[in-house]
Amino acid sequence: MTIHATDVAIVGGGMVGGALALGLAQQGFTVTVLEKTAPPAFDPASAPDVRISAISAASVGLLKSLGVWDAVRAMRVHAYRRLETWEWESAHVAFDAAELKLPELGYMVENKVLQWGLWQALAAHEGVTLRVGSELEAMQRGEAHTVLHLREGEAIHARLVIGADGANSQVREMAGIGVHAWQYHQSCMLISVECADDPGDSTWQQFTPSGPRAFLPLFDHWASLVWYDTPARIRQLQGMTMAQLQQEIASHFPARLGRVTPQAAGAFPLTRRHALQYVQPGLALVGDAAHTIHPLAGQGVNLGYRDVDALLEILAEARGRGADWASLLVLK
């Protein structure tokens, strides 16, 4: 059996796991990332991904500190400067960057663009080993390190294992960490649309009795619509042609949307999960592996980046004073 030693093994190289891996490598840790599939290379001629994240100013600050924001911004992002939310027939709340004396409130970024920007930086860093296609088969815990047994017959010895492998985390399951979960009894449909008019720099969300409807402006004349509804209704929408879906959008979104033409769509059920433990000796969960909430128009990744910020800070501080940085005392 071939054995590889590393300071930190991160299972999951998505937006959260990738950011954590890069930050740790920049602090001098050796990092191994296990990811089933590498992200596709950025194609400027491609239509936008249906999966969009609304990146907050704090998350942009993290990405700047990692040195990847300029590369992400050079691909394609879209600043939003106004955020509005209102209930069906009553309360209305708005936040405006100009009134707050800010250049913008945040940015709309395609998940695949953000992951590709991180992936390029990881591939270029000598402290990072990327294991694409490696599948975790078993996890053996020890006092000083954890052994990750891979399906291809190799093993990774790590002082710290990070589960960044999403809502159905294999690391969480292998660590015996339970979850408190419940269904929202809603599903979410993400729709990429072309707008007849300039989508502008305002994002909005309307709350209706059957669920929110949200608008996320993107680059050029593209935008993303988010439609929350009952699982049965979302299944019905999934079965429609784009022409039929266009008619449904016109009937069920506010008139301010204007004329849009749907080009692609995807859907998923909404479930809230909260891990009963975020950390154990030599192990931590981040992002959706630790907590999933109602996505609220692309805000979920910002919670994951707060996990990254916290771990980078406590691990650097513990290592700097010579403490056992993988210990439960440090991690919790």
N, C-alpha and C positions, 0 to 999 in steps of 0.2 A: 504494500500500500504506500502510495506517495503522500507524504505529510507536508503541509505548508503552514508555517507559523506567521502570525500577524498580531498586531496589537488589538485591532478592532475588525470584526467581521460584520458587515451590514448585509442583511438579506432584504433585497429590494432596492433597485437603483432608479426609482422614479424621482419625482420632483422633490420630495422630502428626503428620502434616503440619499439621493445624489448630492443635495446641498450639505447634508451632514458629513458625508464622506469627504467632500472637498474641504470643508472647514477643518475637519480633524487632520487631514493630510497636511494642510497649511500650517497647523500647529506642531507638526513633527511626528504625529502618530503614523504607523504603517497601517494601511486600510485595505481590506479585501471586500469587494462588492460582488454579491451573487445576484444576477439578474437573468430571468428566463429569456428575455428578448431585448435586443438593443433597439433604441428608438430609431425611427427612420431619419435619414439625412434631410435637412430642410430644403424644400423646393419652393422658391419664391413664386412660381407659377401655379402652385396648387391652391385649391379652395381651402378655406379654414377648417380646422378640426372642429368637430361638434363639441368637444370638451374644452371649455373655456374657464379660466380662473380670473377672478377680480383681485389683483394683487394690491395689497394695501401699501401705504407709504413705509410702514415698518418692515414689510417683506422686501420692498425695493431696497431699503437700507441694508438688509442682510445680504441680498444678492450683489449689491455694490461692494460690500466688505469682502465678499468671496471673489470679486473681480470678474464676474460673469454678466453683470447687467448690461454693459456696453455691447457685448456680443448678442445678447437676447434682443436688445433694442434695435440693433442693426438688422435683425431679421424682420420681425414685424410685431409691434405692440400698438395699443391705442390708449391714449390717456383719457380718463373720464374726469370731468371737472364739476359735475353736478349729479347728485343722487337724490331721487325722489321715491317716496313710498306712501301709499295711501290705501285705506280700506274701501270696500265696495262703494259705500255711499257717505262716508264720513271723514274721519281724521286724515290729514295730509301733513307730511313732514318732508322737508327738503334741506339738503346740505350743499352749499355752494363754495367752491374753492376760492373764488374771488372774495367772498364775504369773510372767509376764514384766513385770508391773506396767504393762500397756498398756491403754488403753481398748478397743482392737480390734486385730486383726492386719491388717485391710484391709477392702475393700468389694467386693461383687459389683455390677457396673454393666452394664447393657445397652449394647452398642456404639452403638446408634442414639441413646440418651439422651445419652451422653457426646459424641458428634459434634454433636448438636443444640445442646448447651450451648456448645460451642466455636464453632459456626457463628454463633450469635446474637451472641457477643462479637466475632467477626470482622466481621460485618455492621455493627456499631455503631462500629467503630474507623476513624477517618479515614485512617489510614496503610495500610489494607488494601484492595486491589481484588480482588473475587471474580469470577472468570470461569467461570460455570457453563455447561456444554455445549461449552466450547472444547476442541478436539482438537488435540494436538500432531502436526504433520506432519513436521517436520524440525528439527534442531538444528545451528546453525552456530557453531563455536567460534572465538573471537578472543583476542588477547592481553589486551585490556582488558575485554571483555564477551562474552557469548554471546547469539546471536539465536535465539529460539524462533519458528519459523514455524508459524502456526496454519492449520488447514484452511479457515477462513473467509476467509483472505487477509490477515489481520493479522499483525503481528510484535511480539514483546516483546524489548527489549534489557535484559539483566540482568547485573549484575556477578557475581552468584552464583546458580547454579541448584541447587535441591534436588530430588532424586528421592525422593518420599515416596509413590510410586505402586504400592506393593505388591510381592508376590513375583515377578510377571511384569513387572517395571519396564521401561517404555518408555525412560525416561531412561537407565537402566543399559545397555540395549541400544544406544541411539544414541551413548553415550559409549564404546562398545567395551569395556566392562568385562565380563569373563567371570565365571562362577560355578563354584564347586566344589559339586556337588550329588549327592545320592544318595537313593534311595527308602527309606522305613522299612518298605515292604511292609505297611503298615497304612492303614486309613482311619478316619475319626472321624465318629461320628453325634452330633449335638446334639439333645436332646429336651426340649421344654418340657412340664412336667407340673404338674398340680394335686395337692397332697398332702392325704390325708385328715386328717392331723395337722399341727400347726404345724411348719414346716420347721426352726425353731430358728436358731441362729447358728453351727453347726458344719459345716465342709466336710470331705469326706473323699475319699480315693482308694485303691482296692484294686487291687493288681497281680495279674493272673491270667496263666496261661500264654499265653492268646490276646491279652492286652492289658489295659490299665487300665479300671476302671469308676469314675466320679467322680460326686459329688453336690455341687451348688452351691445353697445356699439363697437364695431371693429374697424379694421382698415378699409380704405377705399369705400365701396358702397356695400360692404358686408356688415352683417350684424348677427347676433345669436339670440334666439328666443328661448325662454324656459317656461314650460307649461307643466304645472303641477295639477294632478287630478286623481280620481279614483283609479285603481289598477285596471278596472274594466274599461274605463273611458280611454286610458292611454293605450291599451291594447287595440281598441277600436281605431284610434288615430294612427297607430302603427300599420294597420291593414289598409290604409288609404293610399291612393296615388298622390303625387306631389300636387297635382291640380286640385284634388279633393281637399287635401290638407290646406292649401292656400285659401279655399273658401271657408274652412273652419276657423282659420286664423283671423280672417276678416270679420267673422261673426262674433268671435269670443275675446279678441284683444281690443283695447281701447282705440278709438278713432285716431288718436294722435300717432299711432304706429305708422299710418300711411300705407301705401301699397308696397307689399313685399312679395318676393317669389322664393318659396322654399326650394333648396337644392339638396339637402341631406338632413337626416334625422337619426337620433338614437334615443333609447329609453332605458331606465333602470328603476327598480323598486327602492323606496326609501325606508331605511331601518336605522334606528339609533342603537349604537353599541358603545358601552363604556367598560374597558378592561377593569377588573377588580384590583389589579395591581399594574402599575406602570413599570416597576423595576423589581428585580431580584438581584442577589449577588452575581455580578458578572453579566447582567442582562438588562436591557431596557427596550421599551416599546415606544415608537414615535408615530405621529401622523394617524392615519386611519387604523393602524394596528392597535393603537391605544384608545382612540375615540372617533366615532363617526356621528355626525349630527345632520340635521336638515341642511342641505347645501346652501340655501339662501342665496341663490344667484351667484354661485361661483366663489363663495367666501371660505370654503372648507380648508384650502391649502394654507391660509394664513394661520390657522391654529397649528398646523404641522410645523410651520416655520417658527412659531414660538417655542415648540419643543426643541427644535434645532438650536435656537439661540440659547436656551437654558442649558442644554447638554454641552455645547461648546464652551460656555462660561465655566460651568462647574468642573469639567474635566481638565481644562487648561489650568484653573486655579489649583486643583488637587495635585496635578502633575508638577506644577511649579514649586510647591512646598514639599514635594517628595512623598506625598501620601499614596495609599493604595487606591488609585483613581477608579478601579473597577469594583470597589467594595460597595456594599449596600449602604454603609454610612455616608459615603460620598454621593451615591446616585439618588438617594431619597431626599 
